[in-house]
Amino acid sequence: MGAHDRAADASVEAAVPPAAAPAGDIAGLSSRAGEAEPAIPAEPYELDDDFSGLACAEGLMTVAGFGSLLSETSARSTFPQLRNFRQGRLRGWRRVFAHQCDIFFARGIARPETREVSSLSVEEHPGSEIVVSLFEVEATPASVAAFIEREHEFRFVAVEPLRFECGSPIGRRAVVCARWNDDEYRWRRCPPHEWQRRYGKHGVTQIWTDDVLPCRVYLRHCVLAAQRLGPAAFQSFLDETYLADRVTTVRQHLAANPGILQELPPPSLIGRYSG
């Protein structure tokens, strides 16, 4: 890890403990005096496995990133040809650490003994708003299939994000990786042999659950990514991201566990999990 990453860790640690300002003041969630409230986006809907209707006339689809994809470096490692990486907003959704992820076990960064195994999803929640990243990628059958394979455990939902600066709809749908449940996941995408390959061999019997804590290495990565994206994204991640209890915010969790921000990933994963 270089000096830049150490400096980032120090600035994150210094920024986390103080109480945040009201969410509307930090992230622009409330309208300013004299401004009309932006129109509420159209209802989200679940996508099929072809992501039908998501591509624009140029053959591109928009992705809304809320965790590791807040990092442009991380996003480009997954989508090398992405276009127009930028900030946006997603109204009516919140981030929650409430499911186990097979890749954390495969990479040796899950801690089942302390239940620090959770990855991040979003779920609908009226009144919430989060800062996300937005970018465009090709919407070919191969790219859609690869996207589903990488984000295997999620429900894919088409949402209409808002422009970061003014809060108006961007005018096109984006795909977001949303919370699911084990019954639907097993039935739709993960038959018994696939479950055993991904989870059973690690002793996991349920992935979408409310008794988990964030994977430490992954949480640190997301915090650094949000900080580097910008002040609003950073504050949004700290105060609009919840543990599985839906009460404890990331800011509160880090204040109680400051060592998370000082804990480096394994050497083989420093490039991938350093914001």
Secondary structure, 3 states (H helix, E strand, C coil): CCHHHHHHHHHHHHHCCCCCCCHHHHHCCCCCCCCCCCCCCCCCEECCCCCCCCCCCCCEEEEEECCHHHCHHHHHHHCCCCEEEEEEEEEEEEEEEEEECHHHHHCCCCECCCCEEEEEEEEEEEEEEEEEEEEEEECCHHHHHHHHHHCCCCEEEEECCEECCCCCECCCCEEEEECCCHHHHHHHCCCHHHHHHHCHHHCCCCCECCCCEECHHHHHHHHHHHHHHCHHHHHHHHHCEECCCCCCEHHHHHHHCHHHHHCCCCHHHCCCCCC
